[in-house]
Amino acid sequence: MLRDAGNLLRQLQHDTRNTIAWLIADGLLQFKIAIPKNDLSGMFHAKLGIFTDKDNESIAFSGSYNMTGRAKTNWESIDIYSSQREGAIARIDRKKCDFAKIWEKRDPNLEMYEPSDKLVQKFIKITEFTTRPYNYFESENSFITILHESLINF
């Protein structure tokens, strides 16, 4: 699992497009498009994720650790909560509710769009010319299975 996680991290750092294409093709990643409306005039720029394993242990995060050159002029913050830490479950549940509100199109300030099959196929087509950058197998112990059971927002 650690080797697969390390390989996936290296691929995301070096070949994000191909890795995302394979995650979509394998059914491990879904995405929607969010457009601000009403009281919002900028862009949708949330960074929020929840990972849950087969034992229902979770890690939630909000914010980001920006490693770009531009980060030197930004104020950056990231919060990470583990269900194994005392007091974190309520915070994780709030992150799950926040994510569900966005994903299920219940936020009045966001217009949510499902990507068309044609758009999704453009990503999947990339996989015809590249190799899968991670080991994919159906196993309770695989890193990819853990990803599949998680809510991920890129």
DSSP file (Angstrom, degrees, kcal/mol; ACC not computed):
  #  RESIDUE AA STRUCTURE BP1 BP2  ACC     N-H-->O    O-->H-N    N-H-->O    O-->H-N    TCO  KAPPA ALPHA  PHI   PSI    X-CA   Y-CA   Z-CA
    1    1 A M     >        0   0    0      0, 0.0     4,-2.7     0, 0.0     5,-0.2   0.000 360.0 360.0 360.0 -45.4    0.0    0.0    0.0
    2    2 A L  H  >  +     0   0    0      2,-0.2     4,-2.5     1,-0.2     5,-0.2   0.890 360.0  50.7 -63.5 -38.5    2.8    2.5    0.9
    3    3 A R  H  > S+     0   0    0      2,-0.2     4,-2.7     1,-0.2    -1,-0.2   0.932 111.8  47.2 -64.2 -44.8    4.6    1.7   -2.4
    4    4 A D  H  > S+     0   0    0      2,-0.2     4,-2.8     1,-0.2    -2,-0.2   0.903 112.1  50.3 -63.1 -40.3    1.4    2.2   -4.4
    5    5 A A  H  X S+     0   0    0     -4,-2.7     4,-2.4     2,-0.2    -1,-0.2   0.921 112.1  47.7 -63.2 -42.8    0.7    5.5   -2.5
    6    6 A G  H  X S+     0   0    0     -4,-2.5     4,-2.4     2,-0.2    -2,-0.2   0.910 112.1  49.1 -63.7 -42.7    4.3    6.6   -3.3
    7    7 A N  H  X S+     0   0    0     -4,-2.7     4,-2.4     2,-0.2    -2,-0.2   0.922 111.6  49.3 -62.4 -44.1    4.0    5.7   -6.9
    8    8 A L  H  X S+     0   0    0     -4,-2.8     4,-2.7     1,-0.2    -2,-0.2   0.914 110.1  50.9 -63.2 -42.0    0.7    7.5   -7.2
    9    9 A L  H  X S+     0   0    0     -4,-2.4     4,-2.1     1,-0.2    -1,-0.2   0.926 110.6  48.7 -61.1 -44.9    2.1   10.6   -5.6
   10   10 A R  H  X S+     0   0    0     -4,-2.4     4,-2.1     1,-0.2     5,-0.3   0.912 112.1  49.5 -61.4 -41.7    5.1   10.6   -8.0
   11   11 A Q  H  X S+     0   0    0     -4,-2.4     4,-4.0     1,-0.2     8,-0.2   0.912 109.7  50.7 -65.4 -41.6    2.8   10.2  -11.0
   12   12 A L  H  < S+     0   0    0     -4,-2.7     4,-0.5     1,-0.2    -1,-0.2   0.884 112.2  48.1 -63.1 -36.4    0.6   13.1   -9.8
   13   13 A Q  H  < S+     0   0    0     -4,-2.1    -1,-0.2    -5,-0.2    -2,-0.2   0.871 127.0  25.6 -69.9 -36.3    3.6   15.3   -9.4
   14   14 A H  H  < S+     0   0    0     -4,-2.1    -2,-0.2    -5,-0.2    -3,-0.2   0.708 137.9  18.7-102.5 -24.1    5.0   14.4  -12.9
   15   15 A D     X  +     0   0    0     -4,-4.0     4,-2.1    -5,-0.3     5,-0.2  -0.343  63.5 157.7-149.1  59.7    2.0   13.4  -14.9
   16   16 A T  H  > S+     0   0    0     -4,-0.5     4,-2.9     1,-0.2     5,-0.3   0.884  74.2  55.0 -56.6 -45.9   -1.2   14.7  -13.4
   17   17 A R  H  > S+     0   0    0      1,-0.2     4,-2.3     2,-0.2    -1,-0.2   0.929 111.0  43.5 -57.9 -48.7   -3.3   14.6  -16.6
   18   18 A N  H  > S+     0   0    0      2,-0.2     4,-2.3     1,-0.2    -1,-0.2   0.893 114.1  50.6 -66.2 -39.5   -2.6   10.9  -17.3
   19   19 A T  H  X S+     0   0    0     -4,-2.1     4,-2.5    -8,-0.2    -2,-0.2   0.933 111.9  46.9 -64.2 -45.9   -3.1    9.9  -13.7
   20   20 A I  H  X S+     0   0    0     -4,-2.9     4,-2.3     1,-0.2    -2,-0.2   0.904 110.4  54.0 -62.7 -40.3   -6.4   11.7  -13.5
   21   21 A A  H  X S+     0   0    0     -4,-2.3     4,-2.7    -5,-0.3    -1,-0.2   0.921 110.6  45.9 -59.2 -44.7   -7.5   10.2  -16.8
   22   22 A W  H  X S+     0   0    0     -4,-2.3     4,-2.6     2,-0.2     6,-0.2   0.899 109.9  53.5 -67.3 -40.0   -6.8    6.7  -15.5
   23   23 A L  H  <>S+     0   0    0     -4,-2.5     5,-2.7     2,-0.2     6,-1.1   0.897 113.1  44.6 -60.6 -39.7   -8.6    7.3  -12.2
   24   24 A I  H ><5S+     0   0    0     -4,-2.3     3,-1.5     4,-0.2    -2,-0.2   0.935 112.9  50.5 -67.4 -47.1  -11.6    8.4  -14.2
   25   25 A A  H 3<5S+     0   0    0     -4,-2.7    -2,-0.2     1,-0.3    -1,-0.2   0.866 110.6  49.4 -60.9 -37.5  -11.4    5.5  -16.6
   26   26 A D  T 3<5S-     0   0    0     -4,-2.6    -1,-0.3    -5,-0.2    -2,-0.2   0.461 115.9-115.3 -82.4   0.0  -11.2    3.0  -13.7
   27   27 A G  T < 5S+     0   0    0     -3,-1.5    -3,-0.2     2,-0.2    -2,-0.1   0.719  85.1 117.0  76.0  20.4  -14.2    4.6  -12.0
   28   28 A L      < +     0   0    0     -5,-2.7     2,-0.4    -6,-0.2    -4,-0.2   0.553  69.9  44.2 -96.9 -10.3  -12.2    5.7   -9.1
   29   29 A L        -     0   0    0     -6,-1.1     2,-0.3    -5,-0.1    -2,-0.2  -0.995  58.8-179.5-140.0 130.4  -12.7    9.5   -9.6
   30   30 A Q        -     0   0    0     -2,-0.4     2,-0.3   122,-0.2   122,-0.1  -0.897  10.1-171.0-119.7 154.8  -15.8   11.5  -10.4
   31   31 A F        -     0   0    0     -2,-0.3     2,-0.3   122,-0.1   122,-0.1  -0.987  10.7-165.8-144.9 157.3  -16.0   15.2  -10.9
   32   32 A K        -     0   0    0     -2,-0.3     2,-0.5    82,-0.2    82,-0.2  -0.885  25.6-118.0-132.2 165.2  -18.5   17.9  -11.3
   33   33 A I  E     -A  113   0A   0     80,-2.6    80,-2.6    -2,-0.3     2,-0.5  -0.931  24.6-160.0-111.5 126.9  -18.2   21.5  -12.4
   34   34 A A  E     -A  112   0A   0     -2,-0.5    10,-0.4    78,-0.2    78,-0.2  -0.915   7.6-174.4-112.1 129.3  -19.1   24.3  -10.0
   35   35 A I  E     -A  111   0A   0     76,-2.5    76,-3.1    -2,-0.5     8,-0.1  -0.985  25.8-125.4-121.7 121.6  -19.9   27.9  -11.1
   36   36 A P  E     +A  110   0A   0      0, 0.0     2,-0.3     0, 0.0    74,-0.3  -0.308  38.0 166.2 -63.0 148.2  -20.5   30.5   -8.5
   37   37 A K    >   +     0   0    0     72,-2.2     3,-2.0     0, 0.0     2,-0.4  -0.866  42.8  19.3-148.4-178.8  -23.8   32.5   -8.7
   38   38 A N  T 3  S+     0   0    0      1,-0.3    71,-0.1    -2,-0.3    72,-0.0  -0.345 132.1  11.2  55.1-106.8  -26.0   34.8   -6.6
   39   39 A D  T 3  S+     0   0    0     -2,-0.4     2,-0.4    69,-0.0    -1,-0.3   0.507 119.4  78.3 -80.9  -4.3  -23.8   36.3   -3.9
   40   40 A L    <   +     0   0    0     -3,-2.0     4,-0.1    69,-0.1     0, 0.0  -0.885  41.0 165.8-111.1 135.7  -20.6   35.0   -5.5
   41   41 A S        +     0   0    0     -2,-0.4    -1,-0.1     2,-0.1    -3,-0.1   0.418  61.2  66.7-123.2  -2.5  -18.8   36.6   -8.4
   42   42 A G  S    S-     0   0    0      1,-0.2     2,-0.3    -5,-0.1    -2,-0.1   0.309  92.3 -66.1 -93.1-138.6  -15.4   34.9   -8.3
   43   43 A M        -     0   0    0     -8,-0.1     2,-0.7     2,-0.0    -1,-0.2  -0.788  43.2-101.8-115.6 159.8  -14.4   31.3   -8.9
   44   44 A F        +     0   0    0    -10,-0.4   -10,-0.1    -2,-0.3    66,-0.0  -0.740  51.7 159.3 -76.6 116.4  -15.1   28.1   -7.0
   45   45 A H        +     0   0    0     -2,-0.7    -1,-0.1     2,-0.0     2,-0.1   0.045  12.6 143.4-134.3  25.3  -11.9   27.6   -5.2
   46   46 A A        -     0   0    0      1,-0.0     2,-0.5    16,-0.0    -2,-0.0  -0.385  32.8-160.8 -70.7 145.6  -12.7   25.2   -2.3
   47   47 A K        +     0   0    0     -2,-0.1    16,-2.4     2,-0.0     2,-0.3  -0.916  33.6 141.9-128.3 102.7  -10.2   22.6   -1.3
   48   48 A L  E     +B   62   0B   0     -2,-0.5     2,-0.3    14,-0.2   105,-0.2  -0.999  16.8 166.4-147.0 136.2  -12.0   20.0    0.7
   49   49 A G  E     -B   61   0B   0     12,-2.0    12,-2.5    -2,-0.3     2,-0.4  -0.995  17.4-162.7-154.6 150.8  -11.6   16.2    0.9
   50   50 A I  E     -BC  60 151B   0    101,-2.0   101,-2.3    -2,-0.3     2,-0.5  -0.994   7.6-167.9-134.5 126.7  -12.7   13.3    3.0
   51   51 A F  E     -B   59   0B   0      8,-3.0     8,-2.2    -2,-0.4     2,-0.4  -0.961   7.2-176.5-114.2 130.9  -11.1    9.8    2.9
   52   52 A T  E     -B   58   0B   0     -2,-0.5     6,-0.2    94,-0.4    97,-0.1  -0.995  10.2-151.4-129.3 131.8  -12.8    6.9    4.6
   53   53 A D    >   -     0   0    0      4,-2.4     3,-2.0    -2,-0.4    93,-0.0  -0.316  38.9 -89.4 -94.9-178.2  -11.3    3.4    4.8
   54   54 A K  T 3  S+     0   0    0      1,-0.3    -1,-0.1    86,-0.2    87,-0.0   0.695 127.0  56.5 -66.2 -19.3  -13.1    0.0    5.0
   55   55 A D  T 3  S-     0   0    0      2,-0.1    -1,-0.3     0, 0.0     3,-0.1   0.275 118.7-111.2 -93.1   9.8  -13.1    0.2    8.8
   56   56 A N    <   +     0   0    0     -3,-2.0     2,-0.4     1,-0.3    -2,-0.1   0.699  69.7 145.5  65.9  22.5  -15.0    3.6    8.6
   57   57 A E        -     0   0    0     27,-0.0    -4,-2.4    25,-0.0     2,-0.3  -0.739  31.8-161.1 -84.5 139.6  -12.0    5.5    9.9
   58   58 A S  E     -B   52   0B   0     -2,-0.4    25,-2.9    -6,-0.2     2,-0.4  -0.881  25.1-164.6-128.1 154.6  -11.8    8.9    8.2
   59   59 A I  E     -BD  51  82B   0     -8,-2.2    -8,-3.0    -2,-0.3     2,-0.3  -0.995  18.0-173.5-129.3 132.0   -9.4   11.8    7.5
   60   60 A A  E     -BD  50  81B   0     21,-2.4    21,-2.9    -2,-0.4     2,-0.3  -0.936   2.3-177.1-124.5 149.6  -10.9   15.1    6.4
   61   61 A F  E     -BD  49  80B   0    -12,-2.5   -12,-2.0    -2,-0.3     2,-0.3  -0.983  11.6-173.2-141.9 155.8   -9.1   18.2    5.2
   62   62 A S  E     +BD  48  79B   0     17,-1.9    17,-2.9    -2,-0.3   -14,-0.2  -0.980  59.2  25.5-144.5 143.9   -9.9   21.8    4.2
   63   63 A G  E    S- D   0  78B   0    -16,-2.4     2,-0.3    -2,-0.3    15,-0.3  -0.539  77.4-105.9  97.9-171.0   -7.4   24.3    2.8
   64   64 A S        -     0   0    0     13,-1.9     2,-0.7    -2,-0.2    13,-0.4  -0.990   4.4-128.5-153.6 158.9   -4.2   23.5    0.9
   65   65 A Y        -     0   0    0     -2,-0.3     2,-0.5    11,-0.1    13,-0.0  -0.915  35.6-150.7-108.2 100.6   -0.5   23.5    1.2
   66   66 A N        +     0   0    0     -2,-0.7     8,-0.1     1,-0.1    10,-0.1  -0.608  21.0 178.4 -81.3 119.5    0.5   25.4   -1.9
   67   67 A M        +     0   0    0     -2,-0.5    -1,-0.1     4,-0.0     2,-0.1   0.165  44.9 110.3-106.5  17.8    3.8   24.4   -3.2
   68   68 A T  S >  S-     0   0    0      1,-0.1     3,-1.1     0, 0.0     4,-0.3  -0.432  82.9-109.0 -86.6 166.1    3.9   26.7   -6.2
   69   69 A G  G >  S+     0   0    0      1,-0.2     3,-1.3     2,-0.2     4,-0.2   0.830 117.9  63.2 -60.2 -33.0    6.2   29.7   -6.6
   70   70 A R  G >  S+     0   0    0      1,-0.3     3,-2.1     2,-0.2     4,-0.3   0.747  83.9  77.7 -64.5 -24.5    3.1   31.9   -6.2
   71   71 A A  G X  S+     0   0    0     -3,-1.1     3,-1.2     1,-0.3    -1,-0.3   0.740  76.5  74.4 -60.4 -23.0    2.7   30.6   -2.6
   72   72 A K  G <  S+     0   0    0     -3,-1.3    -1,-0.3    -4,-0.3    -2,-0.2   0.747 103.5  38.9 -63.1 -21.6    5.5   32.8   -1.4
   73   73 A T  G <  S+     0   0    0     -3,-2.1    -1,-0.3    -4,-0.2     2,-0.2   0.375 106.7  83.6-107.7   2.5    3.1   35.8   -1.7
   74   74 A N  S <  S-     0   0    0     -3,-1.2     2,-0.6    -4,-0.3    -8,-0.0  -0.661  75.4-126.6-102.7 158.2    0.0   34.0   -0.4
   75   75 A W        -     0   0    0     -2,-0.2     2,-0.3     2,-0.0    -3,-0.1  -0.949  39.6-169.7 -98.2 118.7   -1.3   33.3    3.0
   76   76 A E        +     0   0    0     -2,-0.6     2,-0.3    -5,-0.1   -11,-0.1  -0.812  13.5 173.1-116.2 150.7   -1.9   29.5    3.1
   77   77 A S        -     0   0    0    -13,-0.4   -13,-1.9    -2,-0.3     2,-0.3  -0.986   8.1-175.5-154.1 144.9   -3.6   27.3    5.6
   78   78 A I  E     -D   63   0B   0     -2,-0.3     2,-0.4   -15,-0.3   -15,-0.2  -0.989   7.5-161.5-142.7 136.5   -4.7   23.6    5.8
   79   79 A D  E     -D   62   0B   0    -17,-2.9   -17,-1.9    -2,-0.3     2,-0.4  -0.964   9.5-172.0-115.8 134.6   -6.6   21.8    8.5
   80   80 A I  E     -D   61   0B   0     -2,-0.4     2,-0.4   -19,-0.2   -19,-0.2  -0.995   0.3-170.8-130.6 131.8   -6.5   18.0    8.8
   81   81 A Y  E     -D   60   0B   0    -21,-2.9   -21,-2.4    -2,-0.4     2,-0.4  -0.974   5.5-161.5-125.9 135.6   -8.7   15.9   11.1
   82   82 A S  E >   -D   59   0B   0     -2,-0.4     3,-2.1   -23,-0.2     6,-0.3  -0.950  21.3-138.5-115.3 135.4   -8.4   12.2   11.8
   83   83 A S  T 3  S+     0   0    0    -25,-2.9     6,-0.2    -2,-0.4     4,-0.1   0.644 103.9  66.2 -65.9 -12.2  -11.3   10.2   13.3
   84   84 A Q  T 3  S+     0   0    0    -26,-0.3     2,-0.4     4,-0.1    -1,-0.3   0.520  87.4  84.3 -85.0  -4.8   -8.7    8.5   15.5
   85   85 A R  S X  S-     0   0    0     -3,-2.1     3,-1.8     1,-0.1     4,-0.4  -0.820  93.2-102.8 -99.9 138.0   -8.0   11.8   17.3
   86   86 A E  T 3  S+     0   0    0     -2,-0.4    -2,-0.1     1,-0.3    -4,-0.1  -0.303 103.1  11.4 -58.6 133.6  -10.3   12.8   20.2
   87   87 A G  T 3> S+     0   0    0     -4,-0.1     4,-0.5     1,-0.1    -1,-0.3   0.386  98.3 103.1  83.2  -3.0  -12.8   15.5   19.2
   88   88 A A  H <>  +     0   0    0     -3,-1.8     4,-2.6    -6,-0.3     5,-0.2   0.715  58.6  76.7 -86.9 -20.4  -12.2   15.2   15.5
   89   89 A I  H  > S+     0   0    0     -4,-0.4     4,-2.7     1,-0.2     5,-0.2   0.892  93.9  51.2 -61.1 -40.9  -15.3   13.2   14.5
   90   90 A A  H  > S+     0   0    0      2,-0.2     4,-1.8     1,-0.2    -1,-0.2   0.894 111.7  48.0 -63.2 -38.7  -17.7   16.2   14.8
   91   91 A R  H  X S+     0   0    0     -4,-0.5     4,-2.1     2,-0.2    -2,-0.2   0.903 111.5  49.6 -67.8 -41.0  -15.3   18.3   12.5
   92   92 A I  H  X S+     0   0    0     -4,-2.6     4,-2.5     1,-0.2    -2,-0.2   0.915 109.0  52.6 -63.6 -42.5  -15.1   15.4   10.0
   93   93 A D  H  X S+     0   0    0     -4,-2.7     4,-2.2     1,-0.2    -1,-0.2   0.882 107.9  51.6 -61.3 -37.8  -18.9   15.2   10.0
   94   94 A R  H  X S+     0   0    0     -4,-1.8     4,-2.7     2,-0.2    -1,-0.2   0.910 109.7  49.4 -64.4 -41.2  -19.2   18.9    9.3
   95   95 A K  H  X S+     0   0    0     -4,-2.1     4,-2.7     2,-0.2    -2,-0.2   0.904 110.1  51.2 -63.9 -40.4  -16.8   18.5    6.3
   96   96 A K  H  X S+     0   0    0     -4,-2.5     4,-2.6     2,-0.2    -2,-0.2   0.906 111.7  47.4 -62.0 -41.5  -18.9   15.6    5.0
   97   97 A C  H  X S+     0   0    0     -4,-2.2     4,-2.5     2,-0.2    -2,-0.2   0.914 111.6  50.1 -65.9 -42.9  -22.0   17.7    5.3
   98   98 A D  H  X S+     0   0    0     -4,-2.7     4,-1.7     2,-0.2    -2,-0.2   0.933 113.4  46.1 -59.4 -46.4  -20.3   20.7    3.5
   99   99 A F  H  X S+     0   0    0     -4,-2.7     4,-3.2     1,-0.2     5,-0.3   0.932 112.2  50.0 -63.1 -46.0  -19.1   18.3    0.7
  100  100 A A  H  X S+     0   0    0     -4,-2.6     4,-2.8     1,-0.2     6,-0.2   0.890 106.8  55.6 -61.3 -40.0  -22.5   16.7    0.4
  101  101 A K  H  <>S+     0   0    0     -4,-2.5     5,-2.9     2,-0.2     6,-0.8   0.900 115.1  38.9 -60.0 -41.1  -24.2   20.1    0.2
  102  102 A I  H ><5S+     0   0    0     -4,-1.7     3,-1.7     3,-0.2    -2,-0.2   0.959 118.3  46.6 -71.9 -52.4  -22.0   21.1   -2.8
  103  103 A W  H 3<5S+     0   0    0     -4,-3.2    -2,-0.2     1,-0.3    -3,-0.2   0.843 113.0  49.7 -61.1 -36.9  -22.0   17.7   -4.5
  104  104 A E  T 3<5S-     0   0    0     -4,-2.8    -1,-0.3    -5,-0.3    -2,-0.2   0.250 114.7-114.6 -90.4  12.7  -25.8   17.3   -4.2
  105  105 A K  T < 5S+     0   0    0     -3,-1.7    -3,-0.2     1,-0.1    -2,-0.1   0.841  78.3 126.3  62.5  38.7  -26.4   20.7   -5.6
  106  106 A R      < +     0   0    0     -5,-2.9    -4,-0.2    -6,-0.2    -5,-0.1   0.385  37.4 101.5-106.1   1.8  -27.9   22.2   -2.4
  107  107 A D    >   -     0   0    0     -6,-0.8     3,-1.7    -5,-0.2     5,-0.1  -0.792  62.9-152.2 -87.2 117.6  -25.6   25.2   -2.1
  108  108 A P  T 3  S+     0   0    0      0, 0.0    -1,-0.1     0, 0.0   -69,-0.0   0.659  91.7  56.6 -66.9 -14.4  -27.7   28.2   -3.4
  109  109 A N  T 3  S+     0   0    0    -71,-0.1   -72,-2.2   -70,-0.1     2,-0.4   0.281  99.8  68.2-101.1  11.1  -24.5   30.1   -4.4
  110  110 A L  E <   -A   36   0A   0     -3,-1.7     2,-0.6   -74,-0.3    -3,-0.1  -0.995  62.5-153.2-132.2 134.1  -23.2   27.3   -6.8
  111  111 A E  E     -A   35   0A   0    -76,-3.1   -76,-2.5    -2,-0.4     2,-0.4  -0.928  24.3-156.0 -98.6 119.9  -24.5   26.0  -10.0
  112  112 A M  E     -A   34   0A   0     -2,-0.6     2,-0.4   -78,-0.2   -78,-0.2  -0.826   9.2-168.3-104.9 136.0  -23.4   22.4  -10.4
  113  113 A Y  E     -A   33   0A   0    -80,-2.6   -80,-2.6    -2,-0.4    -8,-0.0  -0.970  18.3-135.9-124.3 135.9  -23.0   20.7  -13.7
  114  114 A E        -     0   0    0     -2,-0.4   -82,-0.2   -82,-0.2     2,-0.1  -0.719  36.3-111.7 -80.5 136.1  -22.4   17.0  -14.4
  115  115 A P        -     0   0    0      0, 0.0    -1,-0.1     0, 0.0   -84,-0.1  -0.465  35.5-112.0 -67.8 142.9  -19.8   16.6  -17.1
  116  116 A S     >  -     0   0    0     -2,-0.1     4,-2.4     1,-0.1     5,-0.2  -0.302  21.7-113.1 -69.7 158.3  -21.2   15.2  -20.3
  117  117 A D  H  > S+     0   0    0      1,-0.2     4,-2.6     2,-0.2     5,-0.2   0.871 119.7  57.8 -58.0 -35.9  -20.2   11.7  -21.5
  118  118 A K  H  > S+     0   0    0      2,-0.2     4,-1.1     1,-0.2    -1,-0.2   0.908 107.4  45.8 -62.7 -42.0  -18.4   13.4  -24.3
  119  119 A L  H  > S+     0   0    0      2,-0.2     4,-1.1     1,-0.2     3,-0.5   0.932 113.1  49.2 -66.3 -45.9  -16.2   15.4  -21.9
  120  120 A V  H >X S+     0   0    0     -4,-2.4     4,-2.2     1,-0.2     3,-0.5   0.893 106.9  56.7 -61.1 -39.7  -15.5   12.3  -19.7
  121  121 A Q  H 3X S+     0   0    0     -4,-2.6     4,-2.6     1,-0.2    -1,-0.2   0.807  97.6  62.2 -63.5 -29.4  -14.6   10.3  -22.8
  122  122 A K  H 3X S+     0   0    0     -4,-1.1     4,-0.7    -3,-0.5    -1,-0.2   0.891 108.0  43.6 -62.4 -37.9  -11.9   12.9  -23.7
  123  123 A F  H XX S+     0   0    0     -4,-1.1     3,-1.0    -3,-0.5     4,-0.6   0.937 113.6  49.9 -69.0 -47.1  -10.2   12.0  -20.4
  124  124 A I  H >< S+     0   0    0     -4,-2.2     3,-1.4     1,-0.3     4,-0.4   0.855 101.1  63.8 -62.6 -35.0  -10.7    8.3  -20.9
  125  125 A K  H >< S+     0   0    0     -4,-2.6     3,-1.8     1,-0.3     4,-0.3   0.831  90.8  67.0 -58.8 -32.4   -9.2    8.5  -24.4
  126  126 A I  H X< S+     0   0    0     -3,-1.0     3,-1.7    -4,-0.7     4,-0.3   0.836  89.4  65.5 -56.6 -33.3   -5.9    9.6  -23.0
  127  127 A T  G X< S+     0   0    0     -3,-1.4     3,-0.6    -4,-0.6    -1,-0.3   0.683  86.0  70.8 -68.2 -15.9   -5.6    6.1  -21.4
  128  128 A E  G <  S+     0   0    0     -3,-1.8    -1,-0.3    -4,-0.4    -2,-0.2   0.727 106.0  38.6 -68.8 -19.9   -5.3    4.6  -24.9
  129  129 A F  G <  S+     0   0    0     -3,-1.7     2,-0.3    -4,-0.3    -1,-0.2   0.356 116.1  50.9-113.1   2.9   -1.8    6.1  -25.2
  130  130 A T  S <  S-     0   0    0     -3,-0.6     2,-0.3    -4,-0.3     0, 0.0  -0.874  77.2-113.5-135.2 166.5   -0.5    5.7  -21.7
  131  131 A T        -     0   0    0     -2,-0.3  -109,-0.1     1,-0.1    -3,-0.1  -0.751  45.0 -90.4-100.5 153.2    0.0    3.0  -19.2
  132  132 A R        -     0   0    0     -2,-0.3  -113,-0.1     1,-0.1    -1,-0.1  -0.421  33.1-148.2 -61.2 127.1   -1.8    2.9  -15.8
  133  133 A P  S    S+     0   0    0      0, 0.0     2,-0.3     0, 0.0  -122,-0.2   0.282  74.8  39.9 -86.4  12.5    0.4    4.7  -13.3
  134  134 A Y  S    S-     0   0    0   -123,-0.1     2,-0.5  -126,-0.0  -130,-0.1  -0.961  92.5 -93.3-149.8 163.7   -0.7    2.6  -10.4
  135  135 A N        -     0   0    0     -2,-0.3     2,-0.6     2,-0.0     9,-0.3  -0.724  40.9-165.3 -82.1 126.7   -1.5   -1.0   -9.5
  136  136 A Y        +     0   0    0     -2,-0.5     2,-0.3     8,-0.1    -4,-0.0  -0.954  25.6 135.1-119.9 117.9   -5.2   -1.6   -9.9
  137  137 A F        -     0   0    0     -2,-0.6     2,-1.0     2,-0.1     8,-0.2  -0.980  58.3-104.6-154.5 152.5   -6.8   -4.6   -8.4
  138  138 A E        +     0   0    0     -2,-0.3     2,-0.3     6,-0.1    -2,-0.0  -0.701  65.5 132.7 -82.5 103.7   -9.9   -5.4   -6.4
  139  139 A S    >   -     0   0    0     -2,-1.0     3,-1.3     1,-0.1     6,-0.2  -0.987  61.3-131.6-152.9 140.8   -8.6   -6.0   -2.9
  140  140 A E  T 3  S+     0   0    0     -2,-0.3   -86,-0.2     1,-0.3    -1,-0.1   0.731 109.8  50.9 -65.1 -20.1   -9.6   -4.7    0.5
  141  141 A N  T 3  S+     0   0    0      4,-0.0    -1,-0.3   -87,-0.0     2,-0.2   0.422  85.6 110.1 -98.3   1.5   -5.9   -3.9    1.2
  142  142 A S    <>  -     0   0    0     -3,-1.3     4,-1.6     1,-0.1     5,-0.1  -0.515  67.3-135.7 -84.6 147.5   -5.2   -1.9   -1.9
  143  143 A F  H  > S+     0   0    0      1,-0.2     4,-2.2     2,-0.2     5,-0.1   0.872 106.7  56.3 -60.8 -39.2   -4.6    1.9   -1.9
  144  144 A I  H  > S+     0   0    0     -9,-0.3     4,-2.5     1,-0.2    -1,-0.2   0.880 102.6  53.9 -66.0 -38.2   -6.8    2.2   -4.9
  145  145 A T  H  > S+     0   0    0     -6,-0.2     4,-1.5    -8,-0.2    -1,-0.2   0.903 107.9  51.3 -61.1 -40.0   -9.7    0.5   -3.2
  146  146 A I  H  < S+     0   0    0     -4,-1.6   -94,-0.4     1,-0.2     3,-0.3   0.923 109.7  49.6 -63.2 -42.5   -9.4    3.1   -0.4
  147  147 A L  H >< S+     0   0    0     -4,-2.2     3,-1.8     1,-0.2    -2,-0.2   0.918 106.9  56.2 -59.1 -42.1   -9.4    5.9   -2.9
  148  148 A H  H 3< S+     0   0    0     -4,-2.5    -1,-0.2     1,-0.3    -2,-0.2   0.819 106.4  49.4 -61.4 -32.4  -12.6    4.4   -4.5
  149  149 A E  T 3< S+     0   0    0     -4,-1.5    -1,-0.3    -3,-0.3     2,-0.2   0.378 102.3  86.7 -87.4   4.9  -14.4    4.5   -1.2
  150  150 A S  S <  S-     0   0    0     -3,-1.8     2,-0.6    -4,-0.2   -99,-0.2  -0.590  76.3-122.9-107.3 163.8  -13.5    8.1   -0.6
  151  151 A L  B     -C   50   0B   0   -101,-2.3  -101,-2.0    -2,-0.2     2,-0.4  -0.937  37.1-175.4-100.6 120.5  -14.8   11.5   -1.4
  152  152 A I        -     0   0    0     -2,-0.6     2,-0.5  -103,-0.2  -122,-0.2  -0.964  15.3-172.7-124.5 134.8  -12.1   13.4   -3.3
  153  153 A N              0   0    0     -2,-0.4  -105,-0.2  -105,-0.2  -122,-0.1  -0.977 360.0 360.0-125.7 118.0  -12.2   17.0   -4.5
  154  154 A F              0   0    0     -2,-0.5    -1,-0.1  -107,-0.1  -105,-0.1   0.424 360.0 360.0 -93.0 360.0   -9.3   18.2   -6.7
